[in-house]
Amino acid sequence: MTAITPRANINLAIQSCRFGMAGTSGHVMDTHRLKYFLQVAEEGSVTRAANVAGIAQPALSRQIRLLEEDLGVTLFRRTSRGVVLTEEGERLRSATAVPLRQLERAITYAGSPLARIERGLFLGLPATAAEVLSVPLLGSLSSAFPRVTFHVAVANTDQLLGDLLKGSVDLAIMNPVTDDRIFYSDLLAEELFVVGGLSSTLDPARPVLFSELADHPLVLPSSQTGIGNTLSNTALRHEMRLRAKFVTDSLDVTKELIVAGHGYGILPLSACRGEVEAGRLIYAPLVAPVLTQQLGMAATAHLELPRGLAIKIGEIISDEVARLISSGSWPSARAVPVRQWREEADGSLRPHPPQ
């Protein structure tokens, strides 16, 4: 890309982007350059992005160049393998990716009867995933259903299960449970890591054996679902005992104890990414065996939501999770095949059976 001398007080927000309607053939948006920019950023190559977008490479390069000229910055730096974002490019991506996606989703649903539904929706999220998932998911849901009021409960799976059964939560993202009253559809699996304070000797390049956990004071969850269940079962199989120095189901308390050097935790990176990036926590891969946390969508058999709304919400959740994983925003997670939900003859909502 051609280097441009940066202007002073650069504003990389999306506020200047506009869109308009063009007859009945569809929506004409002048955000297309931003969409091309995000495609190149995702692919790491102008050639691959042009193939995905279905346009000629010179035309795509020109659109990127015009965007750089408009902003007065260089967005990409060429490498032997393609292109990488500059610091200004990273700022632009973080400032525009979510708003642009929400804008497109709002346009998609604008003419749908679902967009006119006025009610409250009670959504449950696990504490370990709330940091990475809550803002983008709620933004997408709000764009699709502008008249719905969203109430969010952040809790562990035991609490979310109880809330689902009481009817105080409509839909929840949580660990799998063996309860016939709950319908559950897998979303993702994310790797667990050993997390320690700055005084620890953990190193992301040096894995920790599961058997070595017996030598460390641990901060463990009291719940025996999710991560707690995985750790207990793995310790039982290895005929070893984990030494719990502290037991709590508060993720914030867990992280603060670890930061203070009082123990080690076993967490997905999504649960402590902010502290790791801020230099308050460090981590190492956990191996022999590698452990994962599974998360999925859960609801009761007789969900008290309009069925079309519930199904669309499930689709948006699946799409958002897949986007976060593919973009690298949900580190060390992998998507699993999702079973979309369907309406039964008795009015209940169930996941489609696996193929």
Secondary structure, DSSP 8 states (H G I E B T S, - for coil): -------SS----STT--EEEETTTEEEETTHHHHHHHHHHHHT-HHHHHHHHTS-HHHHHHHHHHHHHHHTS--EEEETTEEEE-HHHHHHHHHHHHHHHHHHHHHHHTTSGGGG--EEEEEEEEHHHHHHHHHHHHHHHHHH-TTEEEEEEEE-HHHHHHHHHHTS-SEEEE-----TTEEEEEEEEEEEEEEE-TTS--BTTB-EEGGGGGGS-EEE-S-SSTHHHHHHHHHHHTT----EEEE-S-HHHHHHHHHTTS-BEEEEGGGTHHHHHTTS-EEEEEESS--EEEEEEEEESS--S-HHHHHHHHHHHHHHHHHHHHTTSSTTEEE-----EEE-TTS-EEE----
